[in-house]
């Protein structure tokens, strides 16, 4: 089963200070996207961050996958990188929340959107 949880627009940018990536969903929810020793994580942030450059922008889709033969049973985030191309990410514990502010994000070749 593949269930679409959410979709909208995203912007991936870098901050002026520290060159930290920021993922902004629907122009209102912002996650810091640092690369740390264990890999990449998303972190809930409430602060406004001055942006230095926009790396990419487009549409996003968030899916929950269960019992699909060719896909991992996790939450999948897909970011559109061009009109017909999507980059997939696995979110083992979903997107960060107010109570669970840090979650891993893992790039994957698995893509649901076409």
C-alpha positions in Angstrom: 0.0 0.0 0.0 1.2 3.5 -0.9 -0.6 6.3 0.8 0.0 9.9 -0.1 0.3 11.8 3.2 1.0 15.3 2.0 2.1 17.2 -1.1 3.0 20.8 -1.9 5.9 23.0 -2.8 9.4 23.1 -1.3 12.5 25.2 -1.4 16.0 23.9 -0.6 18.4 26.7 0.3 21.6 27.5 2.2 22.1 30.0 5.0 24.5 32.8 4.8 26.0 31.9 8.1 27.5 28.4 8.3 26.3 27.2 4.9 23.6 25.0 6.5 21.0 23.6 4.1 17.3 24.5 4.9 14.3 22.6 3.6 11.2 24.8 3.5 7.8 23.1 2.9 4.8 25.1 1.7 6.6 28.4 2.6 5.9 27.8 6.3 7.6 24.7 7.8 11.4 24.9 7.9 13.9 22.2 8.7 17.6 22.6 9.1 19.4 19.8 7.1 22.9 19.4 8.5 25.3 16.7 7.5 26.7 15.1 10.7 28.9 12.1 11.5 26.1 9.6 11.4 24.7 11.0 8.1 22.1 13.5 7.3 19.3 14.7 9.6 16.4 17.1 9.5 15.9 19.3 12.5 12.8 21.4 13.4 13.7 25.1 13.5 11.5 28.0 14.5 14.0 30.8 13.7 14.1 32.8 10.5 17.4 32.2 8.8 18.9 34.6 6.2 19.3 32.7 3.0 22.4 32.9 0.8 21.2 30.9 -2.2 18.4 28.7 -3.4 19.7 25.2 -4.4 16.5 23.9 -5.8 12.7 24.3 -5.6 9.6 22.5 -6.9 7.0 20.1 -5.7 7.3 17.6 -2.9 5.3 14.5 -2.0 5.3 12.6 1.3 4.2 8.9 1.2 3.8 6.1 3.7 4.7 2.7 2.2 3.6 -0.6 3.6 4.0 -4.1 2.0 5.1 -3.0 -1.4 7.4 -5.5 -3.0 10.0 -3.1 -4.5 9.9 -0.4 -1.9 11.1 -0.1 1.7 8.3 0.1 4.3 9.0 3.6 5.6 7.9 7.2 5.1 9.2 8.4 1.7 9.9 12.1 0.9 10.3 13.0 -2.7 11.6 16.3 -4.0 11.0 17.2 -7.7 14.3 18.3 -9.2 13.1 18.9 -12.8 9.7 18.4 -14.6 10.1 14.7 -14.9 12.7 13.9 -12.2 12.3 13.2 -8.5 14.8 12.5 -5.8 13.7 10.1 -3.1 14.5 10.1 0.6 13.6 7.7 3.4 12.5 9.1 6.7 12.7 6.2 9.2 10.8 8.0 11.9 8.9 10.5 9.6 9.4 14.3 9.5 10.6 16.0 12.7 7.9 17.4 15.1 7.8 19.7 18.1 8.4 16.8 20.4 10.8 14.8 18.2 12.9 17.5 16.7 15.6 15.5 15.0 15.1 12.7 12.5 17.3 10.9 10.0 16.9 11.5 6.2 18.4 8.9 3.9 18.8 9.5 0.1 17.5 6.6 -1.9 17.1 5.5 -5.6 13.5 4.4 -4.8 11.0 6.8 -6.4 7.2 6.6 -6.4 6.4 9.8 -8.3 6.7 9.9 -12.0 
